[in-house]
Structure formats: C-alpha cells, structure tokens
C-alpha cells in the first residue's frame, strides 16, 4: 500500500532529527558535569546547538553568535570568580577548543549574513569571547600575561573576520550580477513576447472586427471568424505559458543567472509568415535562398526579428485602416555578394493595396524599427525603410556574414 510521503513527512523527519540533536546535547552537558568539566561544557554545547540551529534555519546567525558569545563570556567570568582551570586538565582543554572553533565559525556566519549594526555587535561579542577564553586557565597571570594572551586571541579572530567579509562580498556581487542580468534580460523578454504573442493578439483583434462586421450579414462566416479568434487566443496563451515556464523552472542559464530564451531564426520564418496570413492583414509570401543552417545563429535571429517587426507594423497599419483593399506582402531572404563580402539581405515589401495613402512601412519610425536597427547595427549591418510603388513600403536589412561567422 502506497503512502503519502510529501512535505508533511519531511517536516516530521526534520523535527525528529532536531529532537535527537537536542537530546544528545543535553546528554553531553550532563556527562560533562558528571566528569567535572562544569562550566566548560555549557558554552561548548551552546555553540554546537547554535551551529545546528543555524544550519537548520531555526535561528539567525547574528542572534546565535550573540547568545553563544554571551554564554562564553559568562563562563569565563564565573571561572575567574570560582577558580580557574589548571593546564593539566586536558579534557577541559579539548572541550574548550571545540567551543573556540564554534565561536570562530559563528564569526564567519554573522559577518556573512547579518547586516549593519547587528553584524558589528555580534562580531565584536564573538571577538571578545575568543580573546577572553585563554584567561580561564590559572597559568595565565594578570595583568601582563593575560593581556598578551588576549591579544593573541584577538589576532586569532582576524582570519574568520576576513573570511566572513570575503564571503559577504561574494554574495553582494552575486546579487548585483543577478539584478543586472535581469535588467539586461528585459529587452530579450520583450522580443520574445513580441515574436510569439503580439502577432496572435493582433490577429485576434483583426478577426474580431471582421466578425463584428459579418455578424448581421453572414452569421456562418462570422462564426468561422470567431473560431479563428479562439484558435489565435489559444496560441497566444500557449506562448505565454511557455515563456512563464522557462523563467519559472528551468532551462539552461547564462552566467548571470538569466534563462536562455529560445531565440527564433530563419527556420521559424515560414511559421511566422503563415500566422500573419491567417490573421487576415494581407497575403504574405516567403522566399528564403540560403538554408538556415548555413547562416550564423546571431544573424539568423536578427533577420527573423526584422521580418517580425516589419510584419507587425503592417498588421498595425491594417488595423488602423480597415478599409484598405487586400494587400500583398513579400518576404525575401537571400545571400548576396562574393565569398569575401557575403551579406544576408532581408527584404519585406508591402504593396499597400489599391486604396489611396501610403502603407505603414513607408513611414516606419516606431520602437519596432529602433530595436531591429539596434540588433542589425550591432552585427555591422544596415537597416533602411521607405516607400515602394504608389502606395506601399519596403524594409531592407543587410547583415554581413563573414564577420559574424
């Protein structure tokens, strides 16, 4: 019979482990008291319990470090008052070394994870406890020898302090790099959402307008249009789900911690053009001369984004001027130049239909053009847009191949 061993059972196991650890620590203190260790066992056990609590996430390092340092100083004060240890008490020295090690580890943790005044106070308390620890032994005479030993104890804290500050600096640098990477990834995410979602949403708007026009005159055609709207909505929802899943879980990461988004290239142009035609903004044709595998990946991605941005501009123009007659859009991707000056030329031509007025590409000045131009120019290419024919527009991008290969 199968049983559920989910988070609840995991919490139960952790609770049993914590209880077992606490019982062992209490037993150690009792055994130490029975063997004559007395005060030496209490701060050592507290240091062990504190490290366990920090490792389990039960206590903050700053609180634990301050508490253990207070117990250590209290034990040192009681030993001054009741009588200090002799150097021959080897077991006391062994337990004391365990306490000292715990104090030094807590110094590292407090400086790494605590902030501001809390880190300063906790570290100072730990340093004072470490410096005073050697004075528990009767062989250390006051004041000269005690001050010398206290100075040695203070120097002993220097290495944990430096290590804690170093680890804290690494954590801060990692957080800054993640923040910078997240900001740098925002344009890429915007590109991805534009590539995969904006076209479907624009198509939904176009079909919804057509359905509203046809609702009274031809209900059957209106129903067909609405079914296409539903299909486009599902495609857009799927694209959003894929993007969200990528950032939630998973996938490969760049050095800054940013997910690697699936950048579309020339191989995805056919699907992009087909979706554009299905949206009803115009009849689009595609001709790709080089095979996608023969083009460097960064050039392929830049070419795809130029075509996607140009088609989106045409779609927006169609939405703003629904009365414009059916238009023809041609997407041409070809390799030009000789072997020493090879270039990938991307051309998107919109004939503008037969209605008066220029098409949107002839006056393309929006953010889509700026982003596309930035990507093309980063590879050493050029991007131009202008009028074509009597009513159309054309976008031409030229991307060098030999420099990017």
C-alpha positions in Angstrom: 0.0 0.0 0.0 1.4 3.3 -1.0 1.6 6.2 1.5 2.0 9.9 1.0 5.5 10.9 1.9 5.3 14.5 0.9 6.2 17.7 2.7 4.4 16.7 5.9 6.5 13.6 6.4 9.7 15.6 5.5 8.9 18.1 8.3 8.3 15.2 10.7 11.7 13.7 9.9 13.4 17.1 10.4 11.6 17.5 13.7 12.8 14.1 14.9 16.4 14.9 13.8 16.2 18.2 15.8 14.9 16.4 18.8 17.6 13.8 18.7 20.2 16.5 18.4 18.8 18.3 21.4 18.8 15.1 23.5 22.4 14.4 22.6 23.5 17.9 23.5 21.7 17.7 26.9 23.3 14.3 27.5 26.7 15.7 26.6 26.2 18.6 29.1 25.1 16.2 31.8 28.0 13.9 31.2 30.4 16.8 31.2 29.0 18.0 34.5 29.4 14.5 36.0 33.0 14.2 34.9 33.9 17.5 36.5 34.0 19.7 33.4 31.4 22.0 34.8 31.2 25.4 33.2 33.4 24.4 30.3 30.7 22.2 28.8 27.9 24.7 28.7 29.2 27.2 26.2 30.7 24.4 24.1 27.3 22.7 24.0 25.6 26.0 23.2 28.0 26.6 20.3 27.2 23.2 18.9 23.5 23.7 19.4 23.7 27.2 17.8 25.5 25.9 14.7 22.9 23.2 14.4 20.1 25.7 14.7 21.7 28.0 12.1 22.2 25.1 9.7 18.6 24.0 10.1 17.4 27.6 9.5 15.9 27.8 13.0 17.9 30.8 14.2 19.6 33.7 12.5 23.4 33.7 12.7 23.5 37.1 14.3 21.2 36.0 17.2 23.1 32.7 17.7 26.5 34.4 17.6 25.5 36.9 20.2 23.9 34.3 22.5 26.9 31.9 22.4 29.3 34.8 22.9 27.3 35.9 26.0 27.4 32.3 27.4 31.2 32.1 26.8 31.9 35.4 28.5 29.6 34.4 31.4 31.5 31.1 31.8 34.8 32.9 31.7 33.6 35.4 34.4 32.4 32.5 36.6 35.7 30.8 36.3 37.6 33.9 37.4 35.4 34.1 40.4 35.2 30.4 41.4 38.7 29.4 40.4 40.4 28.9 37.0 41.4 25.6 35.4 44.8 24.1 35.6 46.8 23.4 32.5 46.9 19.7 33.3 43.1 19.3 32.8 43.4 18.0 29.2 39.7 17.2 28.8 38.8 20.7 29.7 41.2 22.0 27.0 39.7 19.6 24.5 36.1 20.8 25.2 37.3 24.4 25.2 38.9 24.0 21.8 35.5 22.8 20.4 33.9 25.9 21.9 36.6 28.1 20.4 36.1 26.5 17.0 32.3 27.1 17.2 32.9 30.7 18.2 35.1 31.3 15.1 32.6 29.7 12.8 29.9 31.9 14.2 32.0 34.9 13.5 32.2 34.0 9.8 28.4 33.3 9.7 27.5 36.6 11.5 29.6 38.7 9.2 28.4 37.0 6.1 24.7 37.0 6.7 24.0 39.8 9.2 23.7 43.4 8.2 24.7 46.8 9.6 24.9 47.3 13.4 23.8 43.7 14.1 26.8 42.3 12.3 29.2 44.7 14.1 27.8 43.9 17.6 27.7 40.1 17.0 31.2 40.0 15.7 32.5 42.3 18.5 30.9 40.0 21.1 32.4 36.9 19.4 35.9 38.5 19.2 35.7 39.5 22.9 34.7 35.9 23.9 37.6 34.4 21.9 40.1 36.9 23.3 39.0 36.2 26.9 38.8 32.4 26.5 42.5 31.7 27.3 42.3 33.6 30.6 40.3 30.8 32.0 43.5 28.9 32.9 45.4 29.6 36.1 48.7 29.7 34.3 47.8 33.0 32.7 48.8 35.6 35.2 47.1 39.0 35.4 47.6 41.5 34.0 50.7 41.2 31.7 50.3 37.6 30.6 46.5 37.9 30.4 46.8 40.9 28.1 49.3 39.1 25.9 47.1 36.0 25.6 44.0 38.2 25.0 46.0 39.9 22.2 46.7 36.5 20.7 43.0 35.6 20.9 42.1 38.8 19.1 44.6 38.1 16.3 43.0 34.6 16.1 39.7 36.2 15.2 41.3 38.1 12.2 41.1 35.2 9.8 37.4 34.4 10.4 36.6 38.2 10.1 38.4 38.4 6.7 36.7 35.2 5.5 33.3 36.4 6.6 33.7 39.7 4.8 35.0 38.0 1.7 32.0 35.7 1.5 29.7 38.6 2.2 31.3 40.5 -0.7 30.8 37.5 -3.0 27.1 37.3 -2.0 26.7 41.0 -2.7 28.4 40.7 -6.1 26.2 37.7 -7.0 23.1 39.6 -6.1 24.2 42.6 -8.2 25.0 40.4 -11.1 21.6 38.8 -11.0 19.9 42.2 -10.8 22.0 43.5 -13.8 21.3 40.3 -15.7 17.6 40.6 -15.0 17.5 44.2 -16.3 19.5 43.2 -19.3 17.1 40.3 -20.0 14.1 42.6 -20.1 14.6 43.6 -23.8 15.1 40.0 -24.7 11.9 39.0 -22.9 10.1 41.8 -24.7 11.5 40.5 -28.0 10.2 37.0 -27.2 6.8 38.2 -26.2 6.6 40.3 -29.4 7.7 37.4 -31.5 5.4 34.8 -30.0 2.4 36.7 -28.6 1.9 40.1 -30.2 1.1 38.7 -33.6 -1.5 36.3 -32.3 -3.1 39.1 -30.3 -3.2 41.5 -33.3 -4.7 38.7 -35.3 -7.4 38.3 -32.7 -8.3 42.0 -33.0 -8.4 41.9 -36.8 -10.7 38.8 -36.8 -12.9 40.2 -34.0 -13.5 43.3 -36.1 -14.3 41.2 -39.1 -16.7 39.1 -37.1 -18.5 42.2 -35.9 -19.0 43.3 -39.5 -20.2 39.9 -40.6 -22.4 39.1 -37.6 -25.5 40.5 -39.2 -24.9 39.9 -42.8 -23.4 36.4 -42.8 -23.7 34.6 -39.4 -22.0 31.5 -40.8 -18.8 33.4 -41.8 -18.9 35.3 -38.6 -18.9 32.0 -36.6 -15.9 30.8 -38.6 -14.1 34.1 -37.9 -14.8 33.7 -34.2 -13.4 30.2 -34.2 -10.2 31.6 -35.7 -10.2 34.2 -32.9 -10.4 31.4 -30.4 -7.6 29.5 -32.1 -5.3 32.6 -32.0 -6.2 33.1 -28.4 -5.1 29.6 -27.6 -1.8 30.1 -29.5 -1.1 33.3 -27.5 -1.9 31.6 -24.2 0.4 28.8 -25.1 3.2 31.2 -26.0 2.8 33.0 -22.6 2.7 29.7 -20.8 6.0 28.6 -22.5 7.7 31.9 -21.6 6.5 31.7 -18.0 7.6 28.1 -17.7 11.0 29.0 -19.0 11.5 31.6 -16.3 9.9 29.6 -13.5 11.9 26.4 -14.0 14.2 25.9 -15.8 16.1 25.6 -18.6 19.7 26.5 -19.2 21.1 29.6 -17.6 23.5 32.3 -18.7 26.4 33.2 -16.3 24.3 35.9 -14.7 21.5 33.5 -13.9 19.2 34.6 -16.7 17.3 31.9 -18.5 18.2 31.3 -22.1 15.2 32.1 -24.2 14.5 30.2 -27.4 15.5 32.7 -30.0 13.7 32.1 -33.3 15.7 32.3 -36.5 15.3 31.7 -40.3 13.9 28.3 -39.7 10.8 29.8 -38.0 10.1 32.4 -40.7 7.6 30.1 -42.5 5.5 29.7 -39.4 5.6 33.4 -38.8 4.5 34.3 -42.3 1.8 31.7 -42.2 0.4 33.1 -39.0 0.5 36.6 -40.5 -1.5 35.5 -43.5 -4.0 33.6 -41.3 -4.6 36.8 -39.3 -6.1 38.4 -42.4 -4.0 41.5 -42.6 -2.7 40.6 -46.1 -1.5 37.8 -48.3 2.2 37.1 -47.5 4.7 35.1 -49.4 8.2 33.9 -48.3 11.3 33.1 -50.2 14.5 32.1 -48.4 17.6 31.4 -50.5 20.2 30.2 -48.0 19.5 27.2 -45.8 19.0 28.3 -42.2 21.9 26.1 -41.1 24.3 27.9 -43.4 23.7 31.3 -41.6 25.3 32.1 -38.3 22.8 31.9 -35.4 23.1 35.6 -34.4 22.5 36.7 -38.0 19.6 34.3 -38.3 18.0 35.7 -35.1 18.5 39.3 -36.2 16.9 38.6 -39.6 13.9 37.0 -38.0 13.4 40.0 -35.7 13.5 42.4 -38.7 10.8 40.4 -40.5 8.7 40.0 -37.3 8.8 43.8 -36.6 8.0 44.7 -40.2 5.0 42.3 -40.3 3.8 43.7 -37.0 4.0 47.2 -38.4 2.0 46.1 -41.5 -0.6 44.5 -39.2 -0.9 47.6 -37.1 -1.4 49.6 -40.3 -4.1 47.2 -41.4 -5.9 47.6 -38.1 -5.8 51.4 -38.3 -7.1 51.4 -41.9 -9.5 48.5 -42.2 -11.0 49.9 -45.4 -7.7 49.4 -47.3 -8.0 46.8 -50.1 -6.3 43.5 -49.9 -2.5 43.9 -50.0 0.4 41.7 -51.0 3.4 41.3 -48.8 6.6 39.6 -50.0 9.4 38.5 -47.7 12.7 37.7 -49.4 15.8 36.5 -47.7 18.9 35.9 -49.9 22.6 35.8 -49.8 24.4 38.5 -51.8 28.0 39.5 -52.6 31.0 37.3 -53.2 32.9 35.0 -50.9 34.8 37.9 -49.4 31.9 40.2 -48.9 28.9 37.9 -48.3 25.8 39.5 -46.9 22.4 38.3 -45.9 19.8 40.6 -47.4 16.3 40.7 -45.9 13.6 42.5 -47.7 9.9 42.9 -46.6 7.8 44.6 -49.3 4.2 45.8 -48.8 2.4 46.9 -52.0 -0.1 48.8 -49.9 -3.2 47.6 -51.7 -5.2 49.8 -54.0 -6.6 52.3 -51.6 -5.0 55.8 -51.6 -2.4 56.7 -49.0 1.0 55.2 -48.1 1.4 52.0 -46.2 2.9 51.9 -42.7 6.3 50.7 -43.8 7.0 53.8 -45.8 7.0 55.9 -42.6 8.1 53.2 -40.1 9.5 55.1 -37.1 8.2 53.2 -34.1 10.0 51.2 -31.4 10.0 48.1 -33.6 12.3 49.8 -36.1 14.6 51.1 -33.4 15.0 47.7 -31.8 15.5 46.0 -35.2 18.1 48.6 -36.3 20.0 48.2 -33.0 20.2 44.5 -33.5 21.3 44.8 -37.1 23.9 47.5 -36.4 25.3 45.5 -33.5 26.3 42.9 -36.2 27.7 45.6 -38.5 24.7 45.7 -40.8 22.3 48.4 -42.0 18.5 48.8 -42.0 16.5 51.0 -44.3 12.8 51.7 -44.7 11.0 53.8 -47.3 8.2 54.0 -49.8 7.6 51.4 -52.5 5.4 51.9 -55.6 2.4 54.2 -55.4 1.1 53.1 -52.0 3.5 50.6 -50.5 6.6 50.5 -48.4 9.7 48.4 -48.1 12.2 47.5 -45.4 15.7 46.3 -46.4 18.3 44.9 -43.9 21.8 43.9 -44.9 23.7 41.7 -42.5 27.4 40.8 -43.0 28.1 37.0 -42.9 31.8 36.7 -42.9 32.3 38.9 -39.8 29.8 37.1 -37.8 30.6 33.5 -38.8 
